[in-house]
Amino acid sequence: MKKLVATSIAVMGMAVSMPSSANFIGGIDFGALGSAGLHLETATLAETFVDGTVGEHLLGYGLVTTLNGSSSYCAVGTCSLYFTFDYTVSSFNGSQVTFDKGDVNLYRGAANINLLSQDSNANWATITTGMTQWLHLKGHTFADPIFDSASGYTGPLTYVLNGNGNLTGASLSESGQGMLDVQYDWGMLDVAAFLDGNSESDNMLTPGLADVVLTTSTNNKVLNPFDQSGPLADSCKTRTPQSGDWCLQGTMNARGSVIPEPATLALSGLALLGLGVARRRKQD
């Protein structure tokens, strides 16, 4: 009995110590915060200009620069996460825009790529055709009372992404926020299962839960020089940016809660099982 109890305590010690160790999912190290059930990403972002036509597509892409505070988040060797997104405009009133459809795809690349060394079309092709499919996220419908009460907004009261923007002279800026759900139809199943946390309230009348909240902030002050020298962004620093031009560069943040590391749960269960057996034997 003493031996069994000692073994159970040792297993419990392993379970307690696991969250502070590396948390490797899909070739990525989520670190101690991942083991604790959290994830927070920061990313560079490039996106197209939309003029508000209903049905118009907003495209974007970028590099995840930090994951849970670390810029070296590859589990083994050198790699980085990249993403693309495609949202569809549902309403527009001159400075506020909403989207009712959206998809975000993440890819794991073997090495860091300088996204300002070629134009945006080439970046998009490099990410989508030369990297490992990692995770698919789809827009989650939510409500934003602050956005809804803004002066002059007359669009739908729910959406999967909303944004505010302004064009003053040659200065263009934008901010946006949205919610996302993990999908299992594309990418790595272990990544989807890990990030499928259902932790973020969507503020609907019948409340639901999303997996990820994202925010964006962009402007046209510094653009991809290869876009500007060609036809992809030559209108972006004038008073007449063209729909579909790569006019915005900035940052994106994403956050959510995750499923604790399976190994930690398994060891905890094993420890409790061992203690249960020891307790029954003592009673005998």
C-alpha positions, 0 to 999 in steps of 0.5 A: 500500500505504501508503494502504491501511495508513493507512486500516486503522489509521484504521478500527481507531482508530474501532473502539477509540473506539466503546465509549466513545461512546453505545450507542443500542438501542431508543431507549435509551442504554446508554452506555459500559458497554453498549458494554463488554457490561454492563447494570445497572438499578435500579427502583422497585417496587410489588407485590401481597401473596400468601398462598401459595395455589398458582397465585396470581398475584404482580403488580408494576410500576414505573419503571426509575430508572437504567440503567448508572448514569444516570437520563437514559438516553433516546437522544433527548428525554425518555422512561423505561422502565416494567415489569410482571410476573406470577408464579405461586406454586408453594409456600409455607411461611409465610415462604418462597415460590417461583414456577414461572412468570413474565413481565416486560414492559418498556415505553418511555414518552414522559415520566416519570410520577409513579406515586404520583399515581394508584392501582395499577390506573390505573398498570398501565393507563397502562403497558400501554396507553399505552406502546411495547412494548420487551422481554419476559422470561420466568422462567428455572428456577434452583437456590438452595442457600442458599434450599433449605437454609433451616430449614423449607423443604420446597418444590421445589428449582427455581423461576423466583423465590423470596422470603422475607417476614415479617409482624410486627405491622403490619410487612410486608417481603419480599426476592426473587431470580430469573432471566430469559430474553429472548424474541423474541415481543413488543417490539423485536427489536433490544433482544431481540438486544442483551440476549440475553447468556446470561451468568448460570449457573442452578446446575442439575445440568445447567447452563444460562445465563440473560440477567438476574438480578434481586433485589427488596426491599420493605415496607409502610412507605410505600404508594401513598396512592391505594391506601390511600384506596381498596380496593386497600391498605386491609388492608396495614398491619394483621395481615390483609393480603388476597391481591391487595392492593397491599401492598408498595413498594420497589426492584428491581435487574437485571443481565446481560451484553449483546451488544457494539454491532454497529457496533463489531464491524463496524468491527473486522472491516473493520479486520482485513480491511484489514490482511489485504489489506495483508499479502497485498499486501506478500507479493506 
